[in-house]
Amino acid sequence: MGKLITIVSGIFLAVGGFLFGYDSGIISSTISQKHFLLYFGGTISDDAAGGIVSSFTGGAILGCLVVSFLADWIGRRLTVFVGSIFAVFGASLQAGATSIAMLIVGRLFAGFAVGILSAVTPMYCSEIAQADIRGALSGLLQWMLSWGFFVAQWLGYGCSHIDNHFQWRFPLAFQVLPALIMAGGIWFLEESPRWLIEKERYDEARKVLSKLHGNGHNEDIIELEYREIYDSIAADYSLEVIPWKALFTKPSWRRRLLLGCGVQAFGQLSGVNVINYYGPRIYESLGISNQTSLMIIGNSGSLSIVWCSIGLWALERIGRVKPLIFSAAGCGLALVVNAALSSYLPSDDQNQLRAMVAMNFVFSFFFTMTGIISWVYPAEIFPIEIRAKGNSIATFINWSLNLVFAQASPIAFTDIGFRYFFVFFVFNIIAAICYWFLYPETSGRTLEQMDEIFGDQIVPHALKEPKMIAISTAAEEVPGQETKSTA
């Protein structure tokens, strides 16, 4: 029963990923709709298109940075609520936009909300999950992102057949629904037990652990897990380090930060959001009509849900690093084929056209594991006292690169066309090499056991060394343990 509650909680939290995916998908179809263009003057310049797309990303940069202190201050649950309220406000402004400036402001607020949710959700999931499902639970953000993208593309395609301004206003207004669901439903979830222990709310933490991980027959395991979390937090705080400073000066923490930022950066450097944001424009350059391009992108979004579901199933079975290598190499090869086809074959060749469309589908398949693990890996490698800060900085890198490519890509496509994809081919190959040589495997361990990988373990881990813990417990009382004897 406890695991079921945890899984349901993770699925609900991943609605934040739905908002992320929906906005990424809906803006590409919105800015290409006939009535949108007519309402805003007939045409949208490259600079205006870049501004509309990148304002969301700019807001997300601010949002993910806020998580660095907000999630530690008010908790994971309240942070999700704050993000949900900003999402409602931003979506409302977009749907009622009467000018490009108003649309951009609405997207700025919506981006701020998604920045908060994209940083806090994987971390929250990792802190409430058991070790054997932690990767899949944190990776649900990408799974729901795929669902958001799927709904956005088919809703955009369906609305393209409507001959009035409902064609673009309703898809933007639809974002309010998942945001309201999150704002209301978050109060039915449990707070992170690790955050509760950090705030010395020990009895609450034990009750939450028992509810999330217990089944009525494993109280001894719950006791050991509680002890492992408490000991790790107490030991780290006994060192009296300054988290912000130590994040950059303590070698093991600095390594974790570089790895977390690296996997988030390589997710953007794969080229995925260039394709997501500007899909209709890419297909237009290939001579494909807007409605047909929306249908193609919708089919790709449908398949991405299948790939992501398989990826979540495989994540705890094959680990993190091997799928990352496979994913980066495949993305690079798919993009270099597209770049080569556009450079060396005649543009009116129908076989070339079919091959280039097919390569976008191949890219979507290969990107799946990068998409999932780029959220999972940073959320699980940091110790509790810097988890919010480290995950916030890693997510900041993601959104910062997202902003660069959102703004620069329209100009790059105009100037150099599909040769632009050669850039991402190189980055994907570099990513595969870095994953091979620099990234340790993290699956199958609790969050507290990550210190074994990074060489900064201070105390024994209760779940791995229960005999050592039994000896220390005889001489030391752990806060919160009295709850068991009085229950």
PLY file of the C-alpha trace (Angstrom):
ply
format ascii 1.0
element vertex 487
property float x
property float y
property float z
element edge 486
property int vertex1
property int vertex2
end_header
0.00 0.00 0.00
2.84 2.37 0.87
4.48 1.98 -2.54
1.15 2.59 -4.29
0.70 5.87 -2.39
4.24 6.88 -3.39
3.65 6.07 -7.07
0.34 7.96 -7.14
2.08 10.94 -5.50
4.82 10.85 -8.13
2.32 10.72 -10.99
0.44 13.69 -9.57
3.63 15.73 -9.09
4.59 15.02 -12.68
1.67 17.21 -13.81
4.33 19.94 -13.63
6.03 18.12 -16.49
2.74 18.13 -18.39
2.69 21.93 -18.16
6.29 22.07 -19.42
5.59 19.76 -22.37
2.27 21.38 -23.21
3.76 24.86 -23.41
6.73 23.64 -25.48
4.34 22.03 -27.92
1.53 24.57 -28.04
3.63 27.64 -28.75
5.09 26.14 -31.93
1.62 25.55 -33.37
0.13 28.79 -31.97
2.59 31.15 -33.63
1.96 29.43 -36.98
-1.87 29.57 -36.84
-3.57 31.76 -39.45
-5.76 33.74 -37.05
-2.89 34.33 -34.64
-0.90 35.89 -37.46
-3.88 37.94 -38.63
-4.58 39.24 -35.12
-0.99 40.39 -34.65
-0.49 42.08 -38.00
-0.16 39.33 -40.60
3.43 38.23 -39.99
5.74 37.55 -37.06
9.40 38.49 -37.48
12.26 36.22 -36.42
12.97 38.51 -33.47
9.33 38.52 -32.36
9.04 34.74 -32.71
12.24 34.31 -30.74
10.96 36.73 -28.07
7.63 34.91 -27.70
9.33 31.54 -27.34
12.28 32.65 -25.23
10.29 34.79 -22.75
8.92 31.54 -21.32
12.47 30.27 -20.94
13.63 33.52 -19.33
10.89 33.18 -16.73
11.87 29.55 -16.14
15.46 30.61 -15.40
14.23 32.88 -12.62
11.84 30.22 -11.34
14.40 27.46 -10.99
16.77 29.81 -9.15
14.03 30.66 -6.64
13.85 26.96 -5.73
17.39 27.13 -4.35
16.05 28.83 -1.20
12.25 28.51 -1.42
12.18 24.69 -1.27
14.38 24.70 1.85
12.44 27.52 3.47
8.77 26.54 3.02
9.17 22.91 1.99
8.70 20.93 -1.19
4.89 20.84 -1.06
4.33 24.58 -0.62
6.88 25.30 -3.35
4.80 23.22 -5.78
1.71 25.22 -4.75
3.47 28.54 -5.41
4.52 27.34 -8.86
0.97 26.23 -9.66
-0.51 29.64 -8.78
1.97 31.43 -11.05
1.07 28.98 -13.83
-2.64 29.88 -13.56
-1.83 33.59 -13.75
0.55 33.23 -16.70
-1.85 31.07 -18.72
-4.68 33.55 -18.13
-2.59 36.44 -19.45
-1.62 34.48 -22.56
-5.17 33.45 -23.37
-6.42 37.03 -23.06
-3.46 38.67 -24.82
-4.29 41.77 -26.87
-0.69 42.52 -27.87
2.61 40.75 -28.37
3.88 42.47 -25.20
1.00 41.07 -23.12
1.59 37.61 -24.59
5.27 37.81 -23.70
4.50 38.87 -20.11
2.07 35.97 -19.76
4.69 33.55 -21.02
7.22 35.06 -18.63
4.94 34.23 -15.66
4.14 30.79 -17.05
7.84 30.14 -17.52
8.55 31.25 -13.95
6.01 28.66 -12.78
7.42 25.83 -14.88
10.96 26.76 -13.78
9.88 26.24 -10.16
8.06 23.00 -10.92
10.81 21.53 -13.11
13.38 22.07 -10.35
11.33 20.96 -7.35
9.32 18.03 -8.78
12.16 15.55 -9.53
13.77 16.41 -6.18
10.47 15.96 -4.32
9.86 12.60 -6.06
13.37 11.37 -5.30
12.92 12.20 -1.60
9.66 10.31 -1.16
10.52 7.26 -3.30
12.06 3.92 -2.41
15.45 3.28 -4.01
14.12 0.62 -6.40
11.57 2.99 -8.02
13.29 6.35 -7.47
14.54 6.72 -11.04
11.19 5.87 -12.57
9.34 8.18 -10.16
11.66 11.14 -10.80
11.59 10.35 -14.52
7.81 10.69 -14.58
8.43 14.40 -15.22
9.65 13.49 -18.72
6.81 11.00 -19.21
4.21 13.65 -18.40
6.17 16.14 -20.49
5.60 13.77 -23.41
1.88 13.67 -22.62
1.83 17.47 -22.49
3.54 17.67 -25.85
1.11 15.07 -27.24
-1.99 16.98 -26.08
-0.56 20.30 -27.29
0.19 19.08 -30.79
-3.14 17.35 -31.38
-5.08 20.20 -29.79
-3.17 22.64 -31.99
-3.86 20.48 -35.03
-7.56 20.23 -34.19
-7.91 23.96 -33.58
-6.20 24.71 -36.90
-9.48 23.70 -38.56
-11.42 26.41 -36.65
-11.85 29.64 -38.61
-11.83 32.24 -35.81
-9.66 33.40 -32.90
-10.70 30.43 -30.78
-8.11 28.72 -33.00
-5.25 30.06 -30.87
-6.84 31.46 -27.68
-8.34 28.19 -26.43
-5.08 26.18 -26.65
-3.35 28.86 -24.57
-6.22 28.95 -22.05
-6.15 25.16 -21.64
-2.97 25.49 -19.55
-5.08 26.77 -16.66
-6.66 23.33 -16.09
-3.56 21.28 -15.08
-2.28 24.26 -13.05
-5.50 24.38 -11.03
-5.40 20.61 -10.52
-1.89 20.91 -9.08
-2.76 23.87 -6.85
-5.68 22.02 -5.31
-4.34 18.49 -5.23
-0.95 19.20 -3.66
-2.58 19.44 -0.22
-3.42 15.73 -0.35
0.27 14.76 -0.68
2.77 14.12 2.10
5.72 16.45 2.70
9.21 15.09 2.03
10.33 13.07 5.10
13.92 14.18 4.49
12.93 17.84 4.63
10.94 17.17 7.82
13.97 15.56 9.49
16.16 18.45 8.37
13.67 20.83 10.05
13.70 18.65 13.22
10.08 17.58 12.80
11.02 14.02 13.66
7.65 12.50 14.60
6.06 13.79 11.41
8.94 12.40 9.37
8.57 8.89 10.83
4.81 8.90 10.22
5.32 9.99 6.60
8.01 7.33 6.03
5.74 4.67 7.48
2.84 5.80 5.27
4.91 6.02 2.07
7.23 3.03 2.49
5.45 0.80 5.02
3.02 -2.05 4.46
2.36 -3.05 8.06
5.02 -5.77 8.06
8.33 -3.94 7.68
8.56 -1.57 10.63
12.16 -2.65 11.26
13.11 -1.57 7.72
11.32 1.75 8.22
13.29 2.22 11.45
16.58 1.57 9.66
15.67 3.92 6.82
14.74 6.64 9.27
18.04 6.13 11.08
20.03 6.24 7.83
18.44 9.55 6.82
18.82 11.08 10.29
22.46 10.01 10.67
23.46 11.37 7.26
21.78 14.73 7.87
23.19 15.04 11.40
26.71 14.11 10.28
26.73 16.60 7.40
25.47 19.43 9.60
28.02 18.58 12.31
30.75 19.67 9.89
29.35 23.22 10.03
30.03 23.97 6.37
28.40 26.88 4.56
26.31 25.16 1.85
26.64 27.82 -0.90
30.37 28.14 -0.43
31.02 24.43 0.06
29.00 23.63 -3.07
31.89 25.11 -5.07
34.87 24.53 -2.75
34.29 21.02 -1.34
35.69 18.64 -4.03
33.03 15.92 -3.76
30.19 18.46 -3.79
31.76 20.37 -6.68
32.01 17.11 -8.65
28.33 16.40 -8.02
27.45 19.92 -9.19
29.45 19.56 -12.40
27.87 16.20 -13.18
24.35 17.51 -12.47
24.88 20.62 -14.59
26.53 18.53 -17.31
23.65 16.11 -17.79
21.16 18.99 -17.90
23.33 20.91 -20.37
23.74 17.92 -22.68
19.96 17.51 -22.73
19.64 20.95 -24.33
22.75 20.55 -26.48
21.16 17.48 -28.05
19.04 19.86 -30.16
15.68 18.61 -28.87
14.03 21.95 -28.22
15.13 23.38 -31.54
12.99 20.66 -33.11
10.17 21.02 -30.54
9.87 24.81 -30.73
10.34 25.27 -34.45
8.93 22.05 -35.92
6.34 23.78 -38.14
8.99 26.15 -39.44
11.34 23.26 -40.22
8.65 21.39 -42.14
7.56 24.56 -43.92
11.10 24.88 -45.28
10.68 21.35 -46.65
7.52 22.41 -48.51
5.06 20.78 -46.08
1.82 22.65 -45.24
1.16 23.88 -41.70
-1.69 21.43 -41.01
0.34 18.49 -42.31
3.36 19.50 -40.25
1.19 19.70 -37.11
-0.09 16.20 -37.86
3.48 14.91 -38.29
4.56 16.48 -34.99
1.46 15.07 -33.31
2.38 11.56 -34.49
5.90 12.07 -33.17
4.49 13.18 -29.82
2.29 10.07 -29.69
5.28 7.82 -30.23
7.35 9.68 -27.63
4.86 8.56 -24.95
5.48 4.94 -25.97
9.27 5.40 -25.94
9.12 7.17 -22.58
6.97 4.44 -21.01
9.47 1.81 -22.12
12.32 4.00 -20.86
10.81 4.29 -17.37
10.36 0.51 -17.24
13.98 -0.04 -18.26
15.57 2.65 -16.09
16.04 0.63 -12.90
16.98 -2.48 -14.88
19.83 -1.08 -16.96
20.88 1.95 -14.90
21.61 5.52 -15.86
24.94 5.71 -17.69
24.59 3.12 -20.46
21.24 4.56 -21.66
22.77 8.06 -21.68
25.61 6.92 -23.96
23.20 5.11 -26.29
20.88 8.11 -26.37
23.52 10.77 -27.11
25.15 8.73 -29.87
21.79 8.04 -31.53
20.67 11.67 -31.39
23.93 12.79 -32.95
23.67 10.31 -35.81
20.04 11.21 -36.58
20.90 14.91 -36.79
24.02 14.46 -38.91
21.99 12.44 -41.43
19.47 15.27 -41.69
22.21 17.86 -42.11
23.91 15.76 -44.80
20.67 15.12 -46.68
19.89 18.82 -46.84
23.41 19.69 -47.95
24.06 17.11 -50.67
20.71 16.11 -52.15
18.34 18.20 -54.31
15.67 19.95 -52.24
12.83 18.73 -54.50
13.71 15.04 -54.06
10.70 13.32 -52.43
12.88 10.52 -51.06
15.03 13.13 -49.34
11.91 14.72 -47.86
10.66 11.41 -46.48
14.11 10.57 -45.07
14.42 13.90 -43.27
10.98 13.52 -41.69
11.87 9.96 -40.68
15.11 11.15 -39.04
13.12 13.46 -36.77
11.17 10.41 -35.60
14.44 8.53 -35.06
15.80 11.47 -33.07
12.71 11.43 -30.84
13.28 7.73 -30.10
16.93 8.18 -29.17
16.37 11.32 -27.08
14.00 9.49 -24.71
16.60 8.31 -22.19
18.45 11.64 -22.18
15.14 13.36 -21.50
14.31 11.08 -18.57
17.73 10.86 -16.93
18.52 14.58 -17.24
15.84 15.08 -14.55
16.60 11.95 -12.53
20.37 12.24 -12.15
20.67 15.73 -10.61
17.76 15.03 -8.26
19.50 12.05 -6.67
23.21 12.89 -6.42
23.17 15.81 -3.95
23.07 15.45 -0.13
20.05 16.96 1.62
21.65 20.22 2.75
22.54 21.23 -0.82
19.92 19.24 -2.77
17.66 22.23 -3.45
20.61 24.46 -4.32
22.40 21.92 -6.50
19.27 20.85 -8.35
18.32 24.51 -8.81
21.67 25.36 -10.40
21.57 22.29 -12.65
18.05 23.20 -13.83
19.22 26.79 -14.32
21.83 25.51 -16.81
19.09 23.65 -18.68
16.84 26.68 -18.99
19.70 29.07 -19.79
20.75 26.97 -22.79
17.09 26.59 -23.69
16.86 30.39 -23.84
19.94 30.69 -26.07
18.61 28.20 -28.61
15.04 29.52 -28.50
16.30 33.01 -29.40
19.07 32.06 -31.82
17.47 29.19 -33.76
15.12 31.22 -36.05
18.09 33.31 -37.14
20.33 30.25 -37.56
17.77 28.45 -39.74
17.43 31.55 -41.92
21.21 31.94 -42.34
22.55 28.36 -42.62
19.50 26.10 -42.85
19.85 22.47 -41.82
23.63 22.75 -41.55
22.74 24.09 -38.11
22.26 20.44 -37.07
26.00 19.75 -37.49
26.50 21.82 -34.32
24.30 19.48 -32.29
25.91 16.39 -33.80
29.23 17.50 -32.31
27.69 18.22 -28.90
26.01 14.81 -28.80
29.29 13.01 -29.51
31.01 15.03 -26.76
28.16 14.10 -24.41
28.52 10.37 -25.13
32.27 10.53 -24.40
31.69 12.41 -21.12
29.04 9.93 -19.99
31.42 7.04 -20.70
34.40 8.38 -18.78
33.04 10.76 -16.12
29.61 9.64 -14.91
29.26 7.03 -12.12
26.26 4.71 -11.95
23.75 5.72 -9.25
20.88 3.24 -9.57
20.02 0.85 -6.74
21.21 3.09 -3.89
19.33 5.25 -1.43
19.91 9.01 -1.58
22.04 8.76 1.58
24.24 6.06 0.02
25.37 8.39 -2.79
28.23 9.48 -0.52
29.85 6.07 -1.15
30.10 6.93 -4.85
31.53 10.38 -4.29
33.94 9.42 -1.48
32.55 11.58 1.34
30.79 8.99 3.54
30.95 9.97 7.23
28.68 7.50 9.06
27.58 3.88 8.44
24.39 3.42 6.44
21.69 1.76 8.50
20.13 -0.15 5.61
23.51 -1.62 4.57
25.15 -1.99 8.00
22.33 -2.66 10.50
24.69 -4.34 13.01
26.84 -1.22 13.27
23.71 0.87 13.79
22.42 -1.46 16.50
25.65 -0.94 18.46
25.50 2.85 18.17
21.79 2.95 18.98
22.44 1.28 22.32
24.56 4.26 23.33
22.66 7.03 21.56
18.99 7.95 21.30
17.85 9.12 17.89
15.10 11.81 17.85
11.81 10.39 16.70
12.47 6.80 17.70
10.18 7.09 20.67
7.28 7.25 18.22
7.61 3.52 17.59
7.30 2.53 21.26
4.27 4.77 21.86
2.38 3.87 18.69
0 1
1 2
2 3
3 4
4 5
5 6
6 7
7 8
8 9
9 10
10 11
11 12
12 13
13 14
14 15
15 16
16 17
17 18
18 19
19 20
20 21
21 22
22 23
23 24
24 25
25 26
26 27
27 28
28 29
29 30
30 31
31 32
32 33
33 34
34 35
35 36
36 37
37 38
38 39
39 40
40 41
41 42
42 43
43 44
44 45
45 46
46 47
47 48
48 49
49 50
50 51
51 52
52 53
53 54
54 55
55 56
56 57
57 58
58 59
59 60
60 61
61 62
62 63
63 64
64 65
65 66
66 67
67 68
68 69
69 70
70 71
71 72
72 73
73 74
74 75
75 76
76 77
77 78
78 79
79 80
80 81
81 82
82 83
83 84
84 85
85 86
86 87
87 88
88 89
89 90
90 91
91 92
92 93
93 94
94 95
95 96
96 97
97 98
98 99
99 100
100 101
101 102
102 103
103 104
104 105
105 106
106 107
107 108
108 109
109 110
110 111
111 112
112 113
113 114
114 115
115 116
116 117
117 118
118 119
119 120
120 121
121 122
122 123
123 124
124 125
125 126
126 127
127 128
128 129
129 130
130 131
131 132
132 133
133 134
134 135
135 136
136 137
137 138
138 139
139 140
140 141
141 142
142 143
143 144
144 145
145 146
146 147
147 148
148 149
149 150
150 151
151 152
152 153
153 154
154 155
155 156
156 157
157 158
158 159
159 160
160 161
161 162
162 163
163 164
164 165
165 166
166 167
167 168
168 169
169 170
170 171
171 172
172 173
173 174
174 175
175 176
176 177
177 178
178 179
179 180
180 181
181 182
182 183
183 184
184 185
185 186
186 187
187 188
188 189
189 190
190 191
191 192
192 193
193 194
194 195
195 196
196 197
197 198
198 199
199 200
200 201
201 202
202 203
203 204
204 205
205 206
206 207
207 208
208 209
209 210
210 211
211 212
212 213
213 214
214 215
215 216
216 217
217 218
218 219
219 220
220 221
221 222
222 223
223 224
224 225
225 226
226 227
227 228
228 229
229 230
230 231
231 232
232 233
233 234
234 235
235 236
236 237
237 238
238 239
239 240
240 241
241 242
242 243
243 244
244 245
245 246
246 247
247 248
248 249
249 250
250 251
251 252
252 253
253 254
254 255
255 256
256 257
257 258
258 259
259 260
260 261
261 262
262 263
263 264
264 265
265 266
266 267
267 268
268 269
269 270
270 271
271 272
272 273
273 274
274 275
275 276
276 277
277 278
278 279
279 280
280 281
281 282
282 283
283 284
284 285
285 286
286 287
287 288
288 289
289 290
290 291
291 292
292 293
293 294
294 295
295 296
296 297
297 298
298 299
299 300
300 301
301 302
302 303
303 304
304 305
305 306
306 307
307 308
308 309
309 310
310 311
311 312
312 313
313 314
314 315
315 316
316 317
317 318
318 319
319 320
320 321
321 322
322 323
323 324
324 325
325 326
326 327
327 328
328 329
329 330
330 331
331 332
332 333
333 334
334 335
335 336
336 337
337 338
338 339
339 340
340 341
341 342
342 343
343 344
344 345
345 346
346 347
347 348
348 349
349 350
350 351
351 352
352 353
353 354
354 355
355 356
356 357
357 358
358 359
359 360
360 361
361 362
362 363
363 364
364 365
365 366
366 367
367 368
368 369
369 370
370 371
371 372
372 373
373 374
374 375
375 376
376 377
377 378
378 379
379 380
380 381
381 382
382 383
383 384
384 385
385 386
386 387
387 388
388 389
389 390
390 391
391 392
392 393
393 394
394 395
395 396
396 397
397 398
398 399
399 400
400 401
401 402
402 403
403 404
404 405
405 406
406 407
407 408
408 409
409 410
410 411
411 412
412 413
413 414
414 415
415 416
416 417
417 418
418 419
419 420
420 421
421 422
422 423
423 424
424 425
425 426
426 427
427 428
428 429
429 430
430 431
431 432
432 433
433 434
434 435
435 436
436 437
437 438
438 439
439 440
440 441
441 442
442 443
443 444
444 445
445 446
446 447
447 448
448 449
449 450
450 451
451 452
452 453
453 454
454 455
455 456
456 457
457 458
458 459
459 460
460 461
461 462
462 463
463 464
464 465
465 466
466 467
467 468
468 469
469 470
470 471
471 472
472 473
473 474
474 475
475 476
476 477
477 478
478 479
479 480
480 481
481 482
482 483
483 484
484 485
485 486
